Amino acid sequence: MLSFANPEFFYLLVLLPLVAALYLLERASRKRKLARFGRNDQVAVLMPDVSSRKPLARLILILLLLATVIVMLARPRAGAAKKSTGNVKGIEVVIAMDVSNSMNASSTSDPQGMPRLQRAKMIMEKLIDHLHNDKVALVVFAGKAYMQMPMTIDGQSAKMFLGGIKTSMVPMQGTAIGSAIDLSMTAFSKDKKTSKTIILITDGENFEDDATDAASKAQNNGIQVNVIGIGTSEGAPIPAGDGSYMTDDTGQAAISRLDEDKAQSIAKAGKGIYVKGDATDAAEVLDDALKKLSSTNMSQVTFTKSDEQFPVFAWIALILLVANVLLMNRQNPWLAKHDFFKLKEKKNNEL
């Protein structure tokens, strides 16, 4: 499976149709200028060495080169390799991390405080250190939910994937908590004897779906839903990334507040616990709750680190660049020595 560390660079693909449009405009302008000298067939006789097809071939090479460079910037990585190493006793945990823009806001009332996403990572890293024989998977969500890492018992791999989480990795903004819970449910094994739990980390501002209903659905399927609320009820402005803050419809700074009531209702529907993210013992409280779940024998599966595929696309880009340099707009000299059409005409006259 191919994944990308910086998928936001795919927005640059809009340059491809723009380049193609500029090419068509240039060709149309050229055709109008040549029309001043006479008909196309007459002008073509005056330029016997000019190829009519090579400019289009060069355009295709340029578009392919541009697309390859964009893929390089997105940092393609090969899928993690799965390896089984025996059986252990534990539970299955899915960490569902909110990566909406509001998670860039301060986790405290101070706008310059630690960002919510950073605090969430710190809590989860501490928790993963306690999950010695438990399986863990990672889901990220904003306006849509994505599986970041499948279920594994390899805590170091989980922390590695956790460290790569950022708000820009989900292009569709929003906060679809219900979708995140639904996707998290698919990460668990089919073994009904295994205890399963979802740890939802969010500021509770759900705008897309019914998260409480999704939590009830998970609980009915034997999956506990715990919630960590990140942020404060007073709220904090959301950084825009350029030193300023995002604004609302009135032009004022948009304030993102922790919706504790929503977060607590999700935890209640999922028969789990609610923990405030600013608590110094948040990871320990969650760990104590997880220890109350019964452990079962599970197969131990680890995932190797994804391999960077940047060099592969770099070589492809180099080949396309060299091909574009070597491809001239003029006809090939060795083909110009042969007049295939006159030769054919001569043969027809002899017959």
N, C-alpha and C positions, 0 to 999 in steps of 0.2 A: 504494500500500500504506500502510495506517495503522499506525503504531507508537506506543508510549507510553513517555514518559520515566520515569514513576513508576507502573508497573503494580501495585505493592503496594496502592495505594488501592482496587483493585477488591475487596479483602476487605470493604470497607464495603457492598458490594451485599447483604450478609446483613441489612442494615437494612430492605430493601424488604419481605420477608415479615413482618418484625417489626412494621413500621408497619401492614401490611394486617391482621395478626392483632389489633392493638390496635383498629383500626377495627371489626372484626367483633365484638369483645368489647363495645365501646361501643354498637354498634347493638343487640346482644342485651340489654344492660342497659336501654337506652332502651325497647325493646319490652316488657320485663317491667314497667317502671314505668308505661307507658301502659295496660297490661292491667288495672291496678287501677281505671281509670276506666270500663271497659267493653270491648265488642268493638271490633276494629280499624275496622270500617266505621262504627261509631257515633262513635268518637273522631276519625276522619278528617273527619267533618262539622263537628266543633268546631274544626278547624284547616284551613280551606279554602285558606289561603295557603301552607301548608307543602308543599314538593315532596318526593316520595319518591325521586326519581331523582338530584337534584342532589348530595346527599351522596356518592353513589357516583362521580359525575363529578368531584367535587372530590378524592376519594381518588386517582383515576387521574391527575389533574393533579399532585398532590403526589408520587406515586410517580415520575412522569416527571421532575419537577423534581429530586427527590433523585438519580435515576439520572444526570441530566445534570450535576449538580454533582460527582458522583463521577468522571465522565468528565473533567471539567475539571481536577480535582485530579490525575488520572493523566497530564495533559499530553499530549493527542493530537498527533501530528505526521504530516504528509503524507509519503508515501514519497519517497525521494530520486530526483530525475530523472536519467536516464542520458543521457550525451552522448558521441558518438564523435568523436575528434579525430585520427585517422590511425593509423599503425603504428609500433611501437617494437620493440627487441630486448631480451628479458629472460626471466625465469622467473615462475612462479606460486607464491605463498606464501599459505598459510592459517595464521593465528595462532589457536590454540585456547586460550582463557583460562579457567582454573578460577576460578569465582566462588562456590564453596561457602563456608560460614561459616568454615571453617578458614583461609581466605585473609585473614580479618581479624586473625588472630594475628600476633605479631611475626615478622619475617623473621630475627631474631637470637635468641639465648638470653635476652636482656633483654625481659621482658614489655612494657616501654614503648618498645621499638624500633620502627622503621619497619614498618608493616603489609606483609604479603606482597603483597597486591594492588597497593599503591602502588609497591613495588619492581618488580614485574612490569611495570607500566605504564611506569616509567622506562626499563627495559631495552628494551621494545618501541618506545618513542618514538625511542630512539637508533638502533635497528635500522632503523626505517622511514626515518629520515633517510639511510640508506645505500642504500635501495631506489629508486634514481633512475628506472630504466626497467623495474622489475619490478612485476607485479600483486600485490595483496594483498587478502585477505578476512579477516573477523573472525568467530569462533565463540565463544560463551560457553557454559559448561556448569556444572551442579551435579548434581542428580539427573536432569536432562534437558538436552539440548544444543539451542541455538537459534542460527540464523544472525543475527548482529548487523549485518554489512555484506557485501554481495555483492562479487565480485571487481572490483577497480578499480585503475587505475594512479595515481590521485590520492592522493598521500601525505598531503596536508593533510586530506582528507576522512577518511582512515584514522585519523589522529591525533585528529581531532574525535570520531569514534565511539569510539575507544579511551578518550578522556578521560571519556566518559559511562558507562563500565562500572562497575558496583558490585555487591556481593554480593546486594542485595535484588532485583535484576532477574530472577532465576530463582526462582519461588516454591517449586518442588520441591527440597528440599535433598538432599544426597548428593554423590557424586563418580563420575559415570558417564563415565570416560575413554574407554572403548570406543565409547560412543555419540557422543562428541565427535569421535573419529577418523572414524567412519562418516559423520557429517554433513559433516565437513570434506572428505571425498572427493567429495561431490556439488557442491562449490563450484568445482571445477576445470573447465576447458574439456575438450572431447572430443578435442582435438588431441594425438595420441600423441607428436608430435615435441617438444612443449613440456615442459621440465623442471618437475617439480612437487614441492613439499615442504610438510610440515606442521610448524609449530613449536608444540609442546605445552608450556604453562606450568602447572605444578601442584606441589603439595606431595607428590604421589605416593600419597596415601591413597585408593586406589580401593576402593569398597565395592559397586559395582553390577554390574560385568560384567568380561569378560576383555579387558583393554586390550592385553595382549601379542598375543593372537590378532588383534585388530583392526589392530594395527600391522603384523603379518605380512601380513594381507590387503591393506593399503595398499601395502606394498612389492611385493607380487606384481602390483599394478596400476601399477607404475612410480612410486609416490609415496614419497618419503623422509620419515621421521618423526624429527624432532629433539626433544629434551626439555630444558627448563630446570627444574631442581629449585629450588623456593623454600622457604626455612625451614632448620632445623637438625635434626640427629639427636637433640639433647637436647630439642627441642620447646619449646613456649610455650603458655600458656593462651589460650583463645578468648574474646575480649570478647563480652559479652552485649548491649552497646549502652547500658546504664544505669550504667556505671561498675564493674559486677561482671563475673564470668566465668562461662561456661557450666560446668555440673557433669555428672558421670557418674552412673551408677546408685547409687553409694555416697555421693553428695553431695559428692565431692571435685571440685576444678577439673579440667575435661577438658583434657588436654594433647594438642596436635596436633604430630606429629613428621614430619619429612621422611623419606619412605621411599625412600632412594636406590637400594636394590636393585631395587625395583619400577620406578623411573624409568629406571634404566640398562637393565633388561631390555626395557622398551618401546622405547628408542632402539636397542638391539641388534637387536630384531625388525624394526624399521623401517629398518635399515641407515643410521641417522643417528648423530648425536653427542649426548652428554649434557654439559650445562654447569650448573655450580652457580650459582644466582642471586646468591649473595653475592660472586661474583668481580667485580672492578671492570671487567674487560675482557670481560664476558659477551656484550655486543652485538657487539664486534669479533670474538670467536671465532666467533660464529654467522655474521657477515658473511663471514668468510674461508671458512667451510664452504659458504655459498651461492654464492660466486664460483667454486667448483670445478664447479658445475653448468653445463652448456652452455646458452647463451641462444639463443632462436629469435625470429623475427619474430612479433609479436602486435598485434592491434588495440588502440588506446589508447582506453579508456573512463573517463570521470570521472563522479562523482556530485555533484550539487548538495546543499547543506545542506537537511535536512528543514524544512519550514515548520510553525511552531506553529499548531495549529488551535484554540487556546484561545478566541479571539474568537468563532468560529462557535458554539461551545457556550455561550458566555456570553450571546449574543443569544437563543439558544433558551431558556436558563434564564430570562432576563428576560421573554420572551413568556409562558412558562408561569406565572411568578409573577404577572404582570398579569392573566392569564386567571383564575387562582385567586382573586385579590382581587375581581375583578368578578363572579365567579360566586357568587350568593347562594343560601342554602338555601331561600329563599322562591320562590314561583312568579313568573314575569315579570308585571309589572303590566298590560302591554298584552294578555296572553293571558287574564288574569283577567276582562277586560271581556266576553269572548265565552264563552258557555255552549254549546259545540258539541253537547253531549249533549241538552239540552233542545230545541235547534233541530231535531235529528234526530227527536226524539220527536214534535214538533209536526207535522213533515212526514208522519210515519207515520200520525198521527191524521187528517190531512186526506185521506189516501188511503183 
